Every structure is written in C-alpha cells, then in structure tokens.
C-alpha cells in the first residue's frame, strides 16, 4: 500500500499566488485613488505597479517554494527564506522601480530619497507577505500529509496484524503445532505443558493492538516462536540472539523479527547436513540485524518473502521515516531494522 502524497508547491501555484496578490494590491490602490479624487483614466502607474508587483511576487514565491521543500532543518529554511527573499526583492525593486520612474511623464522629478523609500517598502512588504504565506502553506500541507500518513499507517497496521494472526493460525501452522503437541503428550508431559504455554503466548501476542512496542517484548515473543520451531526442527534450527539489555527499552514494530525468522525458515533448507543458523544481534548504529546463510529450497516461491519485506520497509518509512537495510552478499542474507530510542507520545498507540 502506498500512502498518498500532498501535491508539492509548484510553479503553477506560484503563478496564481503572485497573480492574486498583485490584483488584490492593485484593487486597493485603485480604490484609494478613487477615494482621494485622483484621475485614473490616463494614469499608467496602476498598470506598471501591477506588473512590478506580479514579477516580484512570482520570483519570490518560486524561490520560497524551492527552499521550503528542501530537506533542511526548519530554522535553516527560515533563515535562507528571509535573507534570500530580501535580496531578491531588493534587486528586483531597484530595477523595476527605475523602469517605473522612466515610464512616468514626470519621472525625472522624483527624488532619490522617495525612490529609495519605495524600493525599501516594496522589498520589506513583499518579503514579509511571501515568506509568511509560504510558511503557512507549508505548515498546512505538512499537517494534511501527517493526517494522510496516520490514516495510511492505521490501515497498514490493521492489515499487518491480520496477516500476522492469519499466518499463525493457518491450518498448516496449526496442524504442525497440534501434531507436535500430540507427540509430546504422554512422552514428555512437562515439555508438552511448556509447549502449550508458548503457543498460547504467541496467540495472545498476535492479538495485541500496539503499533510499536519495546524490543524486550518482541524478543520475548521471538523466543517463544523459536521454541516452537525448535521442537519441530530440533538442533537443525539454531537461532543465536545477542542483544545487549540496554536496548530493551528501544522501540520496534511488532512482528518485525518474526517475519525475518519465518522467511528464513520457510525459504531455506533445514537438515542434519545443512542446519539453518540465524543470528540476531545489535549493530553499532542502533539497529537490530538478522542474518542467515542462504541455501534456498527449490520448491518455494520467494515472492511472498519479498512482499513481506516490502511491507515491513514501507511501515518503517511511513511511521519512523527510517529505512531498513537489506543485503545479500557472499551467500549471506542480512536485514537491519532501525531501533528507535525515543518515541513521540502521540505515536504510542
């Protein structure tokens, strides 16, 4: 599922914004001159003022739209917007005001002080208006985008919870689990009792409603899941978990690790000759890594695994704006999932 994107600020938006502002300001000037009893029938200054305002506003909007959509910190954007807009407005005002003075019949009588006042007034006013409108437009777009992202995330989370539950209770999994349990009853009742506890824990976990949770809970779930798998595969399946306890309070999305281990078990050969060894550890850049040597089964379609990884990647990009790293080098398949140290209160669902 792809989340919808708010259409970015474009040249067309800049054009209409500049046109609208110019018309609005010219209407004010027009009404003011009528109110003061001035003759407007043969005065070209209104048209010249409209063209001047339109050019300045259009260039400022183009500049502001380019800067505001860069991947910079907000304070850096604001600084560049203000300084850059002032420079652009000042230079354009000088050039256009000079042309405006030349076009007037009595333009030579206008003093330098008056012209300077006009240039500064236009520069400051245009910069203030355009920067403010750009920031308001950007904040509004971001708010709408966040709403769309949250809606997409809720939908994605519900679908993933359903898929996880469906995968755990599908007939094949249930048949294998009950068949294994039947083999333990009467032969090793203590292990059968423990097996039931682990199985019930897995079912409870799949029905939880957390969008994100702490790594410690995910690891506890994984250990129960691995326990069930090892009952079936014995020592042919080995999962080594090496995670420092200081990362237990970091956040991760539920079923992330389970998906990776499930894919490894599903797609690789597991036998006495070729035991499957899966390593789960923490990297130096605060991510949890799942690795295994690749020995693909010949009768398994790998598309489902790719879809699962694509969904996992999209969930992390959507919720945390972080990417998972997938590598396949030297016969070793590796996936790194970013861990999040601090989580906004609004995301703790």
NUDOBA-855772 format. One record per atom (N, C-alpha, C, O): residue in three letters; x, y, z. Coordinates in steps of 0.02 Angstrom, whole numbers, plus 50000, padded with zeros to 5 digits. Layout:
BEGIN
ALAXYZ ...
END
This chain:
BEGIN
UNK500424994150000 UNK500005000050000 UNK500435006250000 UNK500915006750039 UNK500285010949956 UNK500655017149952 UNK500245022849981 UNK499665023649964 UNK500555026650027 UNK500195032250056 UNK500165038050007 UNK500625039149968 UNK499605041550009 UNK499505047249964 UNK499975052949983 UNK500155053850041 UNK500175056649932 UNK500625062249943 UNK500275068749926 UNK499945069349874 UNK500345073849971 UNK500095080449956 UNK500495083349897 UNK501115083049897 UNK500155086149849 UNK500495088949791 UNK500955094649813 UNK500725099249847 UNK501595094449796 UNK502065099549820 UNK501925106349790 UNK501565106949740 UNK502205111549822 UNK502145118349796 UNK502475118749728 UNK503055116849720 UNK502115121149679 UNK502355120849610 UNK502395127749579 UNK502185132749609 UNK502655128049517 UNK502685134349480 UNK501985137049466 UNK501875143149466 UNK501515132549455 UNK500825134649442 UNK500525138049504 UNK500185143049498 UNK500665135149562 UNK500435138149625 UNK500745145049634 UNK500395149749654 UNK501395145749619 UNK501735152149625 UNK501425157249577 UNK501335163149595 UNK501255155049517 UNK500965159549468 UNK500295162349491 UNK500175168349489 UNK499855157949515 UNK499195160149537 UNK499235164249601 UNK498855169049610 UNK499695162449646 UNK499775166349708 UNK500015173449692 UNK499755178249720 UNK500505173949647 UNK500765180549629 UNK500225184649593 UNK500155190649606 UNK499845181549550 UNK499305185049514 UNK498775187449562 UNK498545193149557 UNK498575183249609 UNK498065185149657 UNK498285190849702 UNK497895195449714 UNK498895190549728 UNK499145195849770 UNK499205202449732 UNK499035207749758 UNK499445202149671 UNK499525208149631 UNK498845211449617 UNK498775217549622 UNK498355207449599 UNK497685210149587 UNK497395213149650 UNK497075218449648 UNK497505209849706 UNK497245212349770 UNK497555219149788 UNK497195223849807 UNK498215219649783 UNK498545225949799 UNK498355231449750 UNK498255237149771 UNK498285229849686 UNK498085234849637 UNK497375237249648 UNK497215243049636 UNK496945232649671 UNK496255234649686 UNK496245239649744 UNK495855244449743 UNK496665238549793 UNK496715243249850 UNK496955250049826 UNK496685255249844 UNK497475250049784 UNK497745256249757 UNK497225259849714 UNK497145265949719 UNK496865256049674 UNK496345258749630 UNK495795262149671 UNK495595267749656 UNK495555258749723 UNK495025261449765 UNK495275267549804 UNK494905272449813 UNK495905267249826 UNK496185272849864 UNK496225279149821 UNK496085284549845 UNK496405278449758 UNK496455284249714 UNK495765286949697 UNK495675293049691 UNK495285282649689 UNK494595284949677 UNK494345288749738 UNK494025293949732 UNK494495286049797 UNK494275289249860 UNK494575296149868 UNK494255300849893 UNK495215296849847 UNK495555303249853 UNK495415308049794 UNK495675313549792 UNK494995305849748 UNK494785310049693 UNK495305310849638 UNK495285315849602 UNK495755306249632 UNK496275306749581 UNK496025304049514 UNK495595299549512 UNK496295306749460 UNK496115304449393 UNK496495298049377 UNK497115297849379 UNK496125292649362 UNK496445286249348 UNK496355284049275 UNK496595278849255 UNK496015288149236 UNK495865286049167 UNK496475286149123 UNK496535282049077 UNK496935290749135 UNK497525291149091 UNK498175290249129 UNK498705292149105 UNK498135287249188 UNK498735286149230 UNK498995279049220 UNK498665274249239 UNK499595278449190 UNK499855271649177 UNK500175268449238 UNK500385262649234 UNK500215271949294 UNK500585269249351 UNK500245263149381 UNK500585258849409 UNK499585262749376 UNK499235256849403 UNK499445250549367 UNK499595245349398 UNK499455250949301 UNK499675245149261 UNK500405243349275 UNK500575237549283 UNK500825248449279 UNK501535247349292 UNK501635244249361 UNK502035239649370 UNK501255246849410 UNK501305244149478 UNK501085236849481 UNK501395232749514 UNK500545235249443 UNK500325228249441 UNK500855223749412 UNK500995218349440 UNK501165225749357 UNK501695221649326 UNK502285220849373 UNK502565215449380 UNK502475226349406 UNK503045226149453 UNK502905221449511 UNK503315217249529 UNK502315222149540 UNK502125217749597 UNK502095210449575 UNK502335206049611 UNK501805209349517 UNK501745202349493 UNK502435199149484 UNK502535193449505 UNK502895202549453 UNK503565199749441 UNK503915198349508 UNK504215193049517 UNK503875203149554 UNK504215202249619 UNK503905196449658 UNK504265192149684 UNK503245196249661 UNK502905190849698 UNK503045184049667 UNK503175179149702 UNK503015183749600 UNK503125177449566 UNK503825174749579 UNK503905168849594 UNK504325178949572 UNK505015176749584 UNK505125174749657 UNK505485169949671 UNK504825178449702 UNK504895176849773 UNK504555170149790 UNK504835166149827 UNK503965169049762 UNK503625162649775 UNK504025156849747 UNK504085151649779 UNK504295157649687 UNK504705152349658 UNK505295150649703 UNK505435144849717 UNK505635155849726 UNK506205154849770 UNK505995151549836 UNK506315146749859 UNK505465154049866 UNK505235151449930 UNK505015144149925 UNK505145140049969 UNK504665142449871 UNK504425135649861 UNK505005130749854 UNK504975125149878 UNK505535132849819 UNK506115128449811 UNK506465127249878 UNK506665121649894 UNK506535132449917 UNK506895131849981 UNK506495127850032 UNK506775123550066 UNK505845129250037 UNK505445126250090 UNK505375118750082 UNK505245115150130 UNK505475116250020 UNK505395109050007 UNK506055105250011 UNK506075099249998 UNK506605108750028 UNK507245105450038 UNK507255101650104 UNK506875103350150 UNK507685096650109 UNK507745092650170 UNK508225095950219 UNK508725093050238 UNK508065102050239 UNK508465105650287 UNK508085106250353 UNK507485104850356 UNK508445108350404 UNK508125109850467 UNK507695116150458 UNK507855120450417 UNK507155116550496 UNK506675121950487 UNK506995128850498 UNK506865133550461 UNK507425129350550 UNK507735135850564 UNK508185138050507 UNK508235143950492 UNK508525133250474 UNK508945134850417 UNK508525137150357 UNK508715141650320 UNK507945133950349 UNK507495135850295 UNK507255143050304 UNK507265147050258 UNK507045144550365 UNK506785151250379 UNK507325156550368 UNK507185161850339 UNK507935155150390 UNK508485159850381 UNK508625161250307 UNK508695166950287 UNK508655155850268 UNK508785156650196 UNK508195160150162 UNK508295164250117 UNK507585158450183 UNK506995161650154 UNK507015169250164 UNK506915173050117 UNK507135171350226 UNK507115178450242 UNK507675182250205 UNK507545187250171 UNK508285179850213 UNK508855183350183 UNK508815183250106 UNK508895188350074 UNK508685177350078 UNK508635176750006 UNK508065180849977 UNK508145184049925 UNK507495180750010 UNK506915184649986 UNK507055192049988 UNK506865195749942 UNK507375194350041 UNK507545201450046 UNK508005203549988 UNK507905208849957 UNK508515199549974 UNK508975201149920 UNK508625201249853 UNK508725205849813 UNK508215196149840 UNK507865195749776 UNK507375201649768 UNK507355204949716 UNK506995203049822 UNK506515208449819 UNK506855215249811 UNK506615219549774 UNK507425216149845 UNK507785222449841 UNK508055223649770 UNK507985229149743 UNK508365218649742 UNK508655219249675 UNK508105220449623 UNK508175224849580 UNK507565216549626 UNK507025217449578 UNK506685224249587 UNK506495227449538 UNK506615226349649 UNK506295232849662 UNK506705238549633 UNK506425243249604 UNK507365238149639 UNK507795243349610 UNK507705243649534 UNK507605249049506 UNK507755237849503 UNK507705237549429 UNK507015239849405 UNK506955243949360 UNK506495237049436 UNK505815238549413 UNK505595245649431 UNK505245248849393 UNK505815248049489 UNK505645254849508 UNK505975259949461 UNK505685265049444 UNK506585258449441 UNK506935262749394 UNK506555262949327 UNK506475268249297 UNK506325257049305 UNK505935256749243 UNK505275260349251 UNK505035263649205 UNK504985259749311 UNK504355263049325 UNK504425270649323 UNK504005274149295 UNK504965273249352 UNK505105280449352 UNK505205282949281 UNK504965288349263 UNK505575279149241 UNK505705281149172 UNK505065281449131 UNK505005285349084 UNK504585277049149 UNK503965276749110 UNK503485282449126 UNK503055284049086 UNK503555285549184 UNK503115290949203 UNK503315297449167 UNK503905298749156 UNK502815301549149 UNK502955307849114 UNK503395312549156 UNK503835315949130 UNK503265312749221 UNK503655317149266 UNK504145313149309 UNK504295315149365 UNK504375307649282 UNK504815303249320 UNK505465306549341 UNK505745304749393 UNK505705311249301 UNK506345314449318 UNK506295318849380 UNK506805320549410 UNK505675320649399 UNK505585324949457 UNK505565321049523 UNK505565324049577 UNK505565314349519 UNK505545310249580 UNK506235310149612 UNK506735308849578 UNK506255311449676 UNK506895311949711 UNK507175304949726 UNK506805300049727 UNK507825304649737 UNK508155298349754 UNK507905295749821 UNK507835289649831 UNK507785300349868 UNK507535298349934 UNK506855294949929 UNK506725289949962 UNK506415297849887 UNK505755294949878 UNK505805288049845 UNK505455283349863 UNK506245287649794 UNK506335281249759 UNK506615275949806 UNK506405270149804 UNK507085277949850 UNK507365273249898 UNK506835270749947 UNK506815264849964 UNK506405275349968 UNK505855273450013 UNK505395268449980 UNK505175263650012 UNK505255269549916 UNK504825264849879 UNK505145257949875 UNK504815252849888 UNK505785257749857 UNK506145251449850 UNK506145247549916 UNK505995241649917 UNK506315250949970 UNK506335247550035 UNK505645245250057 UNK505565239750084 UNK505145249350045 UNK504455247550064 UNK504225241350026 UNK503945236750055 UNK504355241349960 UNK504155235649919 UNK504525229349941 UNK504225223949947 UNK505175229949953 UNK505585224149971 UNK505355221050037 UNK505245215050041 UNK505275225250087 UNK505075222750153 UNK504375219950152 UNK504245214550180 UNK503915223550120 UNK503215221250117 UNK503155214750079 UNK502835210050102 UNK503455214450020 UNK503415208349979 UNK503725202350015 UNK503445196850014 UNK504315203450046 UNK504645197950081 UNK504215195450139 UNK504135189350147 UNK503945199950178 UNK503535197950236 UNK502925194050213 UNK502755188850242 UNK502585196450161 UNK501975193150137 UNK502125186250109 UNK501795181350127 UNK502635185750066 UNK502785179450032 UNK503055174250081 UNK502845168450079 UNK503505176250125 UNK503775171450174 UNK503235168950220 UNK503205162950235 UNK502805173450243 UNK502255171350288 UNK501775166650253 UNK501595161450281 UNK501575168350192 UNK501115163950155 UNK501425157250139 UNK501095152050143 UNK502065157350121 UNK502405151050107 UNK502435146550168 UNK502305140550163 UNK502605149450226 UNK502645145550288 UNK501955142750307 UNK501905136950327 UNK501445146950300 UNK500765144650316 UNK500555138950269 UNK500265133950290 UNK500705139850205 UNK500545134650155 UNK500915128150171 UNK500625122750167 UNK501555128750187 UNK501955122850202 UNK501715119250264 UNK501655113150265 UNK501565123150317 UNK501325120050380 UNK500655116550368 UNK500535111150394 UNK500225119750328 UNK499575116650313 UNK499665110150273 UNK499335105150287 UNK500105110350223 UNK500245104350184 UNK500525098750227 UNK500335092950220 UNK500985100550273 UNK501275095550317 UNK500755092450363 UNK500755086450376 UNK500295096650386 UNK499755094150429 UNK499315089250391 UNK499145083950417 UNK499135091050330 UNK498735086550289 UNK499105080050274 UNK498815074650274 UNK499765080750260 UNK500165074750245 UNK500205070250306 UNK500165064050300 UNK500285073150366 UNK500305069150427 UNK499655065450439 UNK499645059750461 UNK499095068850423 UNK498435065550431 UNK498385059550383 UNK498155054250402 UNK498605060650321 UNK498595055050272 UNK499055049450293 UNK498875043550286 UNK499645051250320 UNK500115046150342 UNK499835042050400 UNK499905035950403 UNK499515045550447 UNK499225042050504 UNK498665037350482 UNK498615031850508 UNK498255039750435 UNK497715035350410 UNK498005029350373 UNK497775023750382 UNK498525030650333 UNK498845025050297 UNK499165020250346 UNK499145014150336 UNK499475022850399 UNK499805018650448 UNK499305014350486 UNK499425008450498 UNK498735017350504 UNK498215013550539 UNK497975007750495 UNK497895002150518 UNK497845009350432 UNK497625004150385 UNK498154998750377 UNK498004992750378 UNK498785000850369 UNK499334996150361 UNK499424991850423 UNK499564985850419 UNK499354994950482 UNK499454991350544 UNK498904986050554 UNK499044980450574 UNK498284987950538 UNK497734983150543 UNK497844977250496 UNK497744971450515 UNK498054978950435 UNK498164973550386 UNK498734968950408 UNK498684962850400 UNK499274971850436 UNK499834967650458 UNK499664963450519 UNK499894957750525 UNK499244966250565 UNK499034962250622 UNK498604956350598 UNK498674950750623 UNK498184957750549 UNK497774952350522 UNK498194947050488 UNK498094941150497 UNK498684949350447 UNK499114944650413 UNK499524940550462 UNK499614934450453 UNK499774943850515 UNK500164940150565 UNK499734934950600 UNK499954929250611 UNK499124936850618 UNK498674932150651 UNK498494926450604 UNK498474920650623 UNK498364928250540 UNK498184923150491 UNK498754918250480 UNK498644912250474 UNK499374920850478 UNK499944916450469 UNK500044911750528 UNK500244906050519 UNK499884914250587 UNK499984910050646 UNK499444904650653 UNK499584899250678 UNK498844906150630 UNK498294901350641 UNK498104897750576 UNK497584894450573 UNK498514898450524 UNK498334894950463 UNK498354887450475 UNK498714885150519 UNK497974883750437 UNK497914876550450 UNK498574872850454 UNK498664868350494 UNK499054874850411 UNK499694871450410 UNK500064872350476 UNK500324867650505 UNK500084878650499 UNK500424880050562 UNK500064876550620 UNK500374873550663 UNK499394877050620 UNK499004873950674 UNK499084866450674 UNK499144863250726 UNK499084863450614 UNK499164856150609 UNK499844854050637 UNK499894849350676 UNK500374857550617 UNK501044855850641 UNK501104856750717 UNK501404852650751 UNK500804862150742 UNK500844863450814 UNK500474858050854 UNK500744855450903 UNK499864856450832 UNK499474851350868 UNK499784844450861 UNK499774840350907 UNK500064843050802 UNK500394836550791 UNK501004835850836 UNK501134830450863 UNK501384841350843 UNK501964841350887 UNK501744840450959 UNK502044836650997 UNK501224844050978 UNK500964843551046 UNK500724836451061 UNK500834833851116 UNK500394833451014 UNK500144826551023 UNK500724821651034 UNK500664816951072 UNK501274822950999 UNK501854818551008 UNK502184819351076 UNK502504814751102 UNK502104825351106 UNK502404826551172 UNK501984823851229 UNK502244821651280 UNK501314824051221 UNK500874821751275 UNK500974814251288 UNK500944810151242 UNK501104812651349 UNK501224805751369 UNK501954803651363 UNK502174798951396 UNK502324807351321 UNK503034805851314 UNK503454810551357 UNK503924808451390 UNK503264816851356 UNK503604821851398 UNK503084827151417 UNK503024832351384 UNK502714825651471 UNK502164830051491 UNK502404836951511 UNK502054841851498 UNK502984837551542 UNK503234844051562 UNK503364848451500 UNK503204854351498 UNK503664845251450 UNK503804849051389 UNK503154850651352 UNK503104855951321 UNK502674846151355 UNK502024847451324 UNK501674853451357 UNK501374857651324 UNK501724853751424 UNK501434859351460 UNK501774865851440 UNK501444870951430 UNK502424865751435 UNK502794871751415 UNK502634873751343 UNK502584879651326 UNK502544868651302 UNK502374869951232 UNK501704873651227 UNK501624878351188 UNK501214871451266 UNK500554874651266 UNK500604881851289 UNK500274886251262 UNK501024883151340 UNK501114889951365 UNK501414894451311 UNK501194900151301 UNK501924891951276 UNK502234895851223 UNK501744897151166 UNK501714902651138 UNK501354892151148 UNK500874892851094 UNK500334897851112 UNK500144901951070 UNK500084897651173 UNK499574902351195 UNK499864909451198 UNK499514914351183 UNK500504910051217 UNK500824916651219 UNK500864919651149 UNK500764925651140 UNK501014915451099 UNK501044917751031 UNK500364920251007 UNK500324925450975 UNK499844916551023 UNK499174918651003 UNK498974925151037 UNK498664929451005 UNK499134926051100 UNK498984932251135 UNK499364938051103 UNK499094943551095 UNK499984936851085 UNK500394942251057 UNK500124944550989 UNK500134950450974 UNK499894939750949 UNK499634941550882 UNK498984945550886 UNK498794948850838 UNK498644945250943 UNK498014948950950 UNK498104955650985 UNK497604959050999 UNK498714957551000 UNK498834964151031 UNK498724969650981 UNK498734968550920 UNK498624975751007 UNK498444981450965 UNK498974986950967 UNK498814992750954 UNK499584985250983 UNK500124990350984 UNK500394991550914 UNK500544986850878 UNK500464997950897 UNK500784999650833 UNK501544998650839 UNK501864996150793 UNK501815000650895 UNK502514999550910 UNK502564997050982 UNK502114998251023 UNK503114993750998 UNK503224991451066 UNK503974991051079 UNK504384991951034 UNK504144989651141 UNK504844989351159 UNK505164982851135 UNK504824977651129 UNK505804983251121 UNK506164977451094 UNK506124971451140 UNK506084965751116 UNK506114972651204 UNK506084967051253 UNK505474962651241 UNK505524956551245 UNK504904965751227 UNK504294961851215 UNK504334957851150 UNK504124952151146 UNK504614961051098 UNK504694957551035 UNK505164951551041 UNK505054946351012 UNK505704952451080 UNK506184947051090 UNK505864941251130 UNK506004935451116 UNK505454942951179 UNK505104937651216 UNK504644933651170 UNK504594927551175 UNK504304937251126 UNK503874933851077 UNK504284929451031 UNK504084923751016 UNK504844932051008 UNK505274928350963 UNK505544921950996 UNK505574916650964 UNK505724922551059 UNK505984916551094 UNK505454911151099 UNK505604905251092 UNK504824913151109 UNK504274908251110 UNK504174905251041 UNK504054899251034 UNK504214909450991 UNK504124907050923 UNK504684902250904 UNK504564897150872 UNK505294903850923 UNK505874899550909 UNK505814892950946 UNK505994887750919 UNK505554893151006 UNK505454887051045 UNK505014882151007 UNK505164876151003 UNK504464884750979 UNK504014880350941 UNK504354877650879 UNK504274871750862 UNK504744881850845 UNK505094879650785 UNK505624874350801 UNK505724869750763 UNK505964875150858 UNK506494870450876 UNK506214863650897 UNK506544858550889 UNK505604863650924 UNK505294857250939 UNK505194853250875 UNK505254847150874 UNK505054856850821 UNK504944853550757 UNK505604851750722 UNK505674846250696 UNK506084856550723 UNK506704855550685 UNK507294853350727 UNK507824851650701 UNK507204853350792 UNK507734851250839 UNK508364855550828 UNK508324861650818 UNK508944852450831 UNK509574856150825 UNK509734858150753 UNK510224861550741 UNK509314856150707 UNK509414858250638 UNK509254865650628 UNK509444868650578 UNK508894868450677 UNK508754875650676 UNK509074878750738 UNK508934876850794 UNK509514883450726 UNK509864886850781 UNK509784894450772 UNK509954897250720 UNK509524897650824 UNK509434904850822 UNK509834907850881 UNK509684906650939 UNK510334911750864 UNK510764914850914 UNK510554922150923 UNK510604926150876 UNK510334923850983 UNK510114930750998 UNK510624933951044 UNK510714931851101 UNK510964939051018 UNK511474942651056 UNK511284950051058 UNK511504953951017 UNK510874951851107 UNK510634958651112 UNK510764961451182 UNK510544958651232 UNK511134966851184 UNK511284970051248 UNK510634972451280 UNK510194975251247 UNK510584971451346 UNK509974973251382 UNK509824980651380 UNK509254982751391 UNK510324984851367 UNK510204992051366 UNK509744994051308 UNK509454999451308 UNK509674989551259 UNK509234990951203 UNK508524988451214 UNK508094989351170 UNK508384985351270 UNK507714982651283 UNK507174988051282 UNK506604986651265 UNK507364994151302 UNK506864999551305 UNK506795003151238 UNK506375007651232 UNK507185001251188 UNK507115004251121 UNK506475001551089 UNK506204996451109 UNK506225005151039 UNK505595003351008 UNK505685000050941 UNK506155001450903 UNK505224995450927 UNK505224991750864 UNK504494990250846 UNK504064990350889 UNK504364988850783 UNK503694987050763 UNK503574979650775 UNK504024975550761 UNK502994977850801 UNK502864970750815 UNK502894966450751 UNK502724968750697 UNK503104960250761 UNK503154955150708 UNK503724956450659 UNK503794952650611 UNK504134961650671 UNK504684963050626 UNK505184957350625 UNK505354954750572 UNK505414955250683 UNK505904949850688 UNK505584943150669 UNK505894938950637 UNK504964942250690 UNK504614935950675 UNK504574934950600 UNK504654929350575 UNK504434940350563 UNK504384939850490 UNK505044937550460 UNK505054933350415 UNK505604940250485 UNK506264938550457 UNK506444931250472 UNK506704927750430 UNK506304929150534 UNK506464922150552 UNK506004917350515 UNK506224912150492 UNK505374919150508 UNK504904914950472 UNK505114914250399 UNK505084908750371 UNK505334919750368 UNK505564919350298 UNK506174914850291 UNK506224910950244 UNK506644915450339 UNK507244911350336 UNK507064903950342 UNK507344899750305 UNK506604902250387 UNK506394895250396 UNK506024892750334 UNK506114887050313 UNK505614897050307 UNK505184895050251 UNK505574893850187 UNK505414889350148 UNK506094897950174 UNK506414897950109 UNK507084894150107 UNK507354893050053 UNK507344892150164 UNK507994888850165 UNK507954881450185 UNK507504879350222 UNK508434877750160 UNK508484870650178 UNK508664869950252 UNK509124873350276 UNK508314865450287 UNK508474864050357 UNK508544856450364 UNK508044852850359 UNK509154854150377 UNK509274846950381 UNK509884845650425 UNK510214850350447 UNK510014839250438 UNK510614837550477 UNK511244839750441 UNK511724842150472 UNK511234839050375 UNK511824840950336 UNK511894848550331 UNK512444851250333 UNK511324851850325 UNK511324859150318 UNK510874862350370 UNK510314864350355 UNK511104862750431 UNK510704866150483 UNK510644873650467 UNK511104876650441 UNK510084876350484 UNK509974883550473 UNK510174887350536 UNK509884886250590 UNK510654891750530 UNK510894895850586 UNK510694903150573 UNK510914906150524 UNK510294905850618 UNK510064912750613 UNK510364916650671 UNK510324914550729 UNK510664922250654 UNK510984926450705 UNK510594932950712 UNK510454936350662 UNK510424934650774 UNK510084940950788 UNK510524944950836 UNK510654942750892 UNK510754950850813 UNK511184954850856 UNK511074962250843 UNK510694964250799 UNK511414966350883 UNK511344973650879 UNK511964976450844 UNK512534974450858 UNK511864981150799 UNK512414984350764 UNK512664990450803 UNK512364992450853 UNK513204993350778 UNK513484999350810 UNK513065005550798 UNK513145010550833 UNK512615005350748 UNK512205011150734 UNK511475010150753 UNK511015012150718 UNK511375006750810 UNK510715006150841 UNK510195003050795 UNK509645005650786 UNK510374997450767 UNK509884993550729 UNK509974986250749 UNK510504984250772 UNK509444982350740 UNK509474975250755 UNK509524971550689 UNK509154972850642 UNK509984966750687 UNK510174963450624 UNK510004956050628 UNK510144952750678 UNK509704953550574 UNK509534946350569 UNK509894943650507 UNK509804946050452 UNK510314938550518 UNK510724935750464 UNK510654928150460 UNK510554924850511 UNK510714925550400 UNK510744918250391 UNK511084916550325 UNK511054920450277 UNK511424910850324 UNK511724908450261 UNK511154906050215 UNK510674902950238 UNK511224907650151 UNK510694906050103 UNK510794899050073 UNK511304897650042 UNK510294894750084 UNK510254888250050 UNK509524887350031 UNK509144883850065 UNK509324890449976 UNK508624890849958 UNK508344883949940 UNK508674879849908 UNK507724882949961 UNK507364876949939 UNK507164877849866 UNK507044883349843 UNK507144872349831 UNK506994872649759 UNK506244873249745 UNK506044875149690 UNK505824871449795 UNK505104871149783 UNK504724876749817 UNK504114876249827 UNK505074882149836 UNK504734887649871 UNK504764893949829 UNK505294895849804 UNK504194897149822 UNK504154903549785 UNK504374909149831 UNK504104909849886 UNK504854913049809 UNK505124918349852 UNK504734924849850 UNK504924929549884 UNK504194925249810 UNK503824931549804 UNK503514933749870 UNK503504939649886 UNK503244928849909 UNK502934930649972 UNK503424933950019 UNK503254938750054 UNK504034931450020 UNK504544934450063 UNK504694941550042 UNK504794945950084 UNK504724942749976 UNK504864949449951 UNK504294954249969 UNK504424959949986 UNK503684951849964 UNK503104956049982 UNK503124957850056 UNK502994963550075 UNK503294952850098 UNK503334954050169 UNK503864959150187 UNK503744963550228 UNK504444958650155 UNK504984963550166 UNK504784970450141 UNK504954975550172 UNK504444970650084 UNK504224977150057 UNK503734980450105 UNK503764986550116 UNK503274976550132 UNK502794979250180 UNK503144981750243 UNK502974987050270 UNK503624977850266 UNK504004979750326 UNK504374986250314 UNK504374990750356 UNK504694986850256 UNK505064992850239 UNK504604998850235 UNK504785004250258 UNK504024997950206 UNK503555003450199 UNK503285005650267 UNK503185011650278 UNK503175000950311 UNK502925002750378 UNK503435007050415 UNK503245011850448 UNK504075005250410 UNK504595009150445 UNK504675016050414 UNK504775021050449 UNK504625016350348 UNK504685022750314 UNK504095027250331 UNK504175033350340 UNK503515024350336 UNK502905028050349 UNK502875030550421 UNK502675036250433 UNK503065026350468 UNK502975028050539 UNK503585031750568 UNK503505036650603 UNK504185029250554 UNK504785032050583 UNK505195036350535 UNK505665039750555 UNK505015036150470 UNK505415039450418 UNK506125036650418 UNK506615040250407 UNK506175030150429 UNK506815026650428 UNK506775020850379 UNK506235018350364 UNK507365018750356 UNK507385013350307 UNK507695007150338 UNK508165007550377 UNK507425001350319 UNK507764995150337 UNK508284993750282 UNK508204995650225 UNK508814990250301 UNK509364988850255 UNK509364981450239 UNK509424977350284 UNK509314979750176 UNK509304972750154 UNK509904971550109 UNK510004975050059 UNK510314966650128 UNK510904964950089 UNK510934957450076 UNK510684953350116 UNK511224955650021 UNK511304948650002 UNK511994947949970 UNK512064948349909 UNK512494946850013 UNK513184946449989 UNK513524940250016 UNK513414938250073 UNK513944937249974 UNK514344931449993 UNK513914925850022 UNK514124922250067 UNK513314925049994 UNK512884919650016 UNK512564920650084 UNK512304915950113 UNK512584926750110 UNK512274928250175 UNK511734933450164 UNK511864938850137 UNK511134931850187 UNK510574936550183 UNK510524940250249 UNK510514937150303 UNK510494946950245 UNK510514951050306 UNK510004956650301 UNK509944959950249 UNK509634957550355 UNK509154963050359 UNK509284966850424 UNK509304963850478 UNK509364973450418 UNK509454977750477 UNK508824981950487 UNK508604985450442 UNK508554981550547 UNK507964985350565 UNK508154990850614 UNK508454989350666 UNK508004997150600 UNK508195002550646 UNK507815002150712 UNK507215000750712 UNK508165003350766 UNK507855003850831 UNK507765011250849 UNK508195015350834 UNK507225012850881 UNK507065019750897 UNK507115020650973 UNK506775017351011 UNK507555025250993 UNK507685026251065 UNK507115030051098 UNK506885028151152 UNK506895035351066 UNK506355039551095 UNK505775039651047 UNK505865040050986 UNK505185039451075 UNK504585039251035 UNK504115044751058 UNK504015045851118 UNK503835048351008 UNK503365053551025 UNK502755050551058 UNK502535044951041 UNK502475054251106 UNK501895051751143 UNK501315050251098 UNK500925045551110 UNK501245054251045 UNK500675053351000 UNK500715046850960 UNK500225044650932 UNK501315043850958 UNK501395037650919 UNK501335031450962 UNK501345025950936 UNK501265032251027 UNK501205026451070 UNK500475024451073 UNK500075027251111 UNK500295019751032 UNK499595017851025 UNK499475011151060 UNK498915008551059 
END
